Amino acid sequence: MASNKVHLTGFESVNKELRRMRSQQAPAIAQAIKDTAIYGQAQAVDAVFNRYGFKSRSYVDDNIKLQVEPRFLQARVYSRYRASTLTRFVNTRRTRNAKTKPARQVSSGYSISLLRNKFHIFRGAFQFTGRNGNALMAIREKGDNSWRDIQQASYGPSVAGSFGVIRPEIDEKISHYLRDRYTKHMT
């Protein structure tokens, strides 16, 4: 971590003036960084939610975190790298008429959208409860009737992976916002 001290060797009056300038501008810079970090987190949540098919905005908001360190004039917007289960992307459960009793509806898979408004139908998909109590989804291939042989559940993109994809899109907006907030706090 770089030091945030301003120092110039051999010139005491210049050092004194640099310290005075820094002490005058540091509060404005710190406030601009704090405001921009909050704005950046909101922009990241909106961009991830609008691009990917997460069912709830609160899930994305809970997994994109904010850390501000005004002492070092730093702020971080970060997210978790754990993959999201496919159950977070389910739109509708698909049903069909049963072969033995035509009036009875049976499960025919799920309609899932990993990207917002782009649906894919997984015909052999089914949900089950995992060992730690969370809802998982697996996909059974045609002719595979054994539920014991399911090796692993299917997962969608993580919030961090989604954040990494949209980061270049929101970078320019956030830098403009930082400039605006800094000029506002300097006046």
C-alpha positions in Angstrom: 0.0 0.0 0.0 1.5 3.3 -1.0 2.0 6.1 1.5 -0.3 9.0 1.2 2.2 11.5 2.6 3.4 14.4 0.4 7.1 15.0 0.9 9.9 16.8 -1.0 13.5 16.6 0.4 15.6 19.7 0.9 12.9 22.4 0.5 11.2 23.1 3.9 8.9 25.9 2.6 7.8 23.8 -0.3 7.1 20.8 2.0 5.1 23.1 4.3 3.0 24.4 1.3 2.4 20.9 0.0 1.2 19.7 3.4 -1.1 22.7 3.7 -2.6 22.0 0.2 -3.1 18.3 1.0 -4.7 19.1 4.3 -7.1 21.5 2.6 -8.0 19.0 -0.2 -8.0 15.7 1.7 -11.5 16.2 3.2 -13.0 17.0 -0.3 -11.2 14.0 -1.8 -12.3 11.7 1.0 -16.0 12.8 0.7 -15.9 12.5 -3.2 -14.5 9.0 -2.9 -17.1 8.0 -0.4 -20.0 9.4 -2.5 -18.5 7.8 -5.6 -18.2 4.4 -3.9 -21.8 4.4 -2.9 -22.8 5.5 -6.4 -20.5 2.8 -7.9 -22.1 0.1 -5.8 -25.6 1.1 -6.9 -24.5 1.2 -10.5 -23.0 -2.2 -10.3 -26.1 -3.7 -8.7 -28.3 -2.2 -11.3 -26.1 -3.3 -14.2 -25.7 -6.9 -13.0 -29.4 -7.2 -12.3 -30.4 -5.7 -15.6 -28.0 -7.9 -17.6 -28.4 -11.3 -15.8 -31.5 -13.1 -14.9 -31.3 -13.1 -11.1 -34.8 -13.3 -9.6 -34.2 -10.7 -6.9 -32.3 -7.5 -6.8 -31.7 -7.9 -3.1 -29.6 -11.1 -3.7 -27.3 -9.1 -6.0 -27.3 -6.1 -3.6 -26.3 -8.4 -0.7 -23.4 -9.9 -2.6 -21.9 -6.7 -3.9 -20.1 -5.1 -0.9 -18.6 -1.7 -0.3 -15.6 -0.8 1.8 -14.5 2.8 2.3 -11.2 3.8 4.0 -11.1 7.6 4.2 -7.8 7.5 6.1 -6.0 6.1 3.0 -8.4 7.8 0.5 -9.5 4.4 -0.8 -12.8 2.7 -1.6 -13.5 -0.9 -2.8 -16.6 -2.3 -4.4 -16.3 -6.1 -4.5 -18.4 -9.2 -4.7 -18.3 -12.8 -3.7 -16.9 -15.5 -6.1 -19.3 -18.3 -5.1 -21.4 -19.7 -8.0 -25.1 -19.1 -7.9 -27.4 -22.1 -8.1 -29.7 -22.4 -11.1 -32.7 -22.0 -8.9 -31.9 -18.3 -8.7 -32.6 -18.0 -12.5 -35.8 -20.0 -12.8 -38.6 -18.3 -14.5 -41.3 -20.9 -14.7 -41.8 -24.6 -14.0 -42.8 -26.5 -17.2 -45.5 -29.1 -17.0 -47.0 -31.6 -19.5 -49.8 -34.1 -19.4 -49.0 -37.5 -17.9 -48.8 -40.4 -20.2 -50.7 -42.8 -17.9 -53.4 -40.3 -16.7 -53.8 -37.5 -19.3 -55.7 -35.2 -17.0 -52.8 -35.1 -14.5 -50.0 -32.6 -14.9 -46.4 -33.7 -14.3 -43.1 -31.8 -14.3 -41.4 -31.3 -17.6 -38.4 -29.2 -16.6 -37.8 -25.5 -16.0 -37.6 -22.4 -18.1 -34.4 -20.6 -17.0 -32.9 -17.3 -18.1 -29.2 -16.8 -17.2 -29.3 -13.5 -19.2 -32.3 -11.3 -18.7 -35.2 -12.0 -21.1 -33.3 -14.9 -22.9 -35.0 -18.1 -21.9 -33.8 -21.6 -22.2 -35.9 -24.7 -21.4 -34.2 -27.5 -19.5 -36.4 -30.5 -20.0 -34.9 -32.8 -17.5 -34.3 -30.3 -14.8 -35.5 -30.9 -11.3 -35.0 -29.3 -7.9 -33.9 -31.0 -4.7 -32.7 -30.0 -1.2 -28.9 -30.2 -0.7 -27.1 -31.4 2.4 -26.9 -27.9 4.0 -30.6 -27.2 3.3 -30.3 -25.0 0.2 -32.3 -25.6 -3.0 -30.2 -27.1 -5.8 -31.0 -28.0 -9.4 -29.8 -30.8 -11.5 -30.5 -31.9 -15.0 -31.4 -35.5 -15.8 -30.6 -36.8 -19.3 -33.1 -38.9 -21.3 -33.1 -42.5 -20.1 -31.3 -41.7 -16.8 -33.8 -42.7 -14.1 -31.4 -43.0 -11.2 -31.4 -40.0 -8.9 -28.5 -41.5 -6.9 -26.0 -41.1 -9.7 -26.3 -37.3 -9.8 -22.7 -36.2 -9.5 -23.2 -32.5 -8.9 -25.8 -29.7 -9.2 -25.8 -27.2 -12.0 -24.8 -23.6 -11.3 -25.1 -20.3 -13.0 -22.8 -17.3 -13.0 -21.5 -15.9 -9.7 -22.2 -12.3 -8.8 -18.4 -11.6 -9.0 -18.2 -13.0 -12.5 -21.2 -10.9 -13.5 -19.6 -7.9 -11.9 -16.4 -8.5 -13.8 -18.2 -8.5 -17.1 -20.2 -5.3 -16.5 -17.3 -3.4 -14.9 -16.0 -1.8 -18.1 -19.5 -0.7 -19.0 -19.9 1.4 -15.8 -16.3 2.6 -15.5 -16.8 5.7 -17.5 -20.0 6.8 -15.6 -18.3 6.3 -12.3 -15.2 8.3 -13.2 -17.4 11.2 -14.4 -19.4 11.0 -11.2 -16.1 11.2 -9.2 -15.0 14.3 -11.0 -18.4 16.0 -10.5 -18.4 15.1 -6.7 -14.8 16.3 -6.3 -15.6 19.7 -7.9 -18.7 20.0 -5.8 -16.9 19.3 -2.6 -14.0 21.7 -3.5 -16.4 24.7 -3.8 
